[in-house]
């Protein structure tokens, strides 16, 4: 089930009932083209993560069939139960398209992800099927993703408003990823910026 919420209500405090967890460079690693130094596809200046990649770049590892990426793999918080939340302010420059900017990794086969938020022509999509939010180019927006493992659902909030809800996809291990990961119809250059990244877990 996929539910598009076009007129959701503003939620003033999405962190209510959650515990904010520590987050710094000890809690993520960079995924990038295997043959390039990190500084050629990533920077962290003035508290902003900038990640970019070209469609002609090499994949994550030699021989990998995957497309180019520059992502933060939040390996410090891998989970199999509970309710988890990702928050960040996100900026996508004009022209970046055909790219995933956020993932909830992990699912039952044949899929590999529970959620993939993509950009196509200035709009945010659930994979490439449903529009989540329109006209996101060249402006900061706040993205919150809440994954309820036992409840088997994932919710996407933009600027505090629920915009999309979908069923989960199973899986035994999950984690968050963000940045740029080329998909179909990718632009030659892809970039996203993130700041104020926060990870939360629902209190028991």
N, C-alpha and C positions, 0 to 999 in steps of 0.2 A: 504494500500500500504506500502510495506517495501522495502527500497532502500539500498543496500549495496554499499558503496563507497570505492572502493579498491585503488584508486589513487587520493585521494582528495588533494587539494592544501593547503599549509600551510597558516593559518590565523594568522598574527602576533599579532593582538590585538583583542581578542574576546570580550573584555570589551568596545570596541568602541561603543558609542551610548547608553550604559547602565550606570546606577548609582549603585555604590557599596554601599551596605547596611551594617550597623553594624552587627557584628557577634561575640558572645561570649557565655558563659554558660547561659546567660539570655535568649537565643534564642533557646535552645534545651533542651530536657529531654532525659534521657536514658531509653530505653526499654531493659529489661533483664529478665532472669528467675525469676519468682515471689518470689521464696523461697531463693534467694541468695543475699548477700550484694553486692552493686555495685562494690566494689574493687575486687571481685572474677571474674568479667567478663569485667572489663574496667579499663584502666589507662590513665592518661594524663601527660606525662613526656617529658620535652624538646620540648614542642609544638606539640607533636605527640599523637593523639588519637589512642590507641590500644584497639581493641574490639575482644573478643574471646568467643567461645561457644563450647559445646560438643553436639553430636547428642543425647545423653541420658539425656540432661538437660530438666527441666520443661519449659512449655511455659510462655508467658508474664503474664498470670493471671491464677488462679486456674480454672480448667475446660475448658480452652480455647482449641479448636481443632487445633490451629496453632502450627507450629514447633518451636524449640528453636531459640532464637535470642539474639544478643547484638547489638543494633543499637542506633544511634542518630536520634531522631525524632525532626525535625526542626519545632517546633510548633510556633515559633515566626514569621514565614512568611507563613501563610496559604492564598491562593489566589484563585480567581475564574475568573479573567480576566487578560489580559496583557501578556507580554513576560518576562519570568523569567529564570535566569541562575544560575546553581550550578557549582562551581569549587572546585577541591581538588586535591592534589597529593595523590596517592593511592599506597599501597604496599600490595601484597598478597603473603605469603610464600608458598613454594613448599608443595604440599600435600593437601592444602585446595581446596575442590571441592564440587559441588552440593550446591552452596550457592549464595544468592543474596548479592551484595556489595553496590548497590545503587538503589533507587526506586523514581519514581515520583508517589506519591499516589493519588488516586482519579480517577474514571472512571464511565461510565454507566454500569449497571448490564448486564451480569453476572460477569464482571470483577471487580477488586478492584483497579487496578493500570493502569496508562498510560504507564509506562516504568518500567521494571525491568532488571537490568544489572547483569547477573549471571556469575559465574566462573565454568567451567567444564574442568578438566584436563589441566589447565594452559592457557585456552583461555577465552576471554570475549564473552558472548552471549547476544543477545536480547531474553529474556526469555530462552528457550532451543532450539530455532529454527534457528537462524541466527548468525553466527560468526561475531562479531564486530572487534575483534583484537586478534592476536595470541601471544603466548609466553610471558605472563605477569608475570610469577612467579619470585620472588626474585629481583624485580627491581621497582623503583619508576616510575610512569607515571602520567601525568597530564590529569585529566578527566574533561571535560566540557560538561554539558547537558543544552540545551536550549529548553524550552517548550513554544510554542506559542499557547495560549489557543484559541484565535479567529481564528488563521490560521490553527488550528487543526493539528499541527505537533510537533514532538520532534526530536532534532538532537543530536548526540553524537560525540564529538571530542576527539581524543586521541593525546596528545602532540601537540595540535594546528591544527590538521588535521581532517577534517570531515570524519568520518568513517561509519556513519549509520544515516538514516533518516526513520522515520515511521509516519504514521498517528496517531493523537490523538485518545482517546477513550471516549471522552465526560467527563461527571462528573461536579459537581457543586463546589467542593472544592478540592484543591490540596495542596500538601506539599512535601518536600524532606525528604528522609531517607537514611542513609548510615551506613555501619558497616558490620555485618554478620547476615544473616537470612537463616536458613537451608531450602533447597528445596529437590527435588528428588535426589536420589543417593548421599546424603551428606556424606562427610568424617566424621570420628569420631571426629576429632578436626578441627575447622574452625577459621580462624583469618584474619583480615585485619587491616591495619594501615592507618590513614589519617592525613594530615597536610595541612596548608595553605587553610583551608576551606573558601570559599567566596560565598556570595550570591549577585546577581545583579538583577535589574529590568530595563527593557527598558525605556528610557526617552520618555516622551510624545512629 
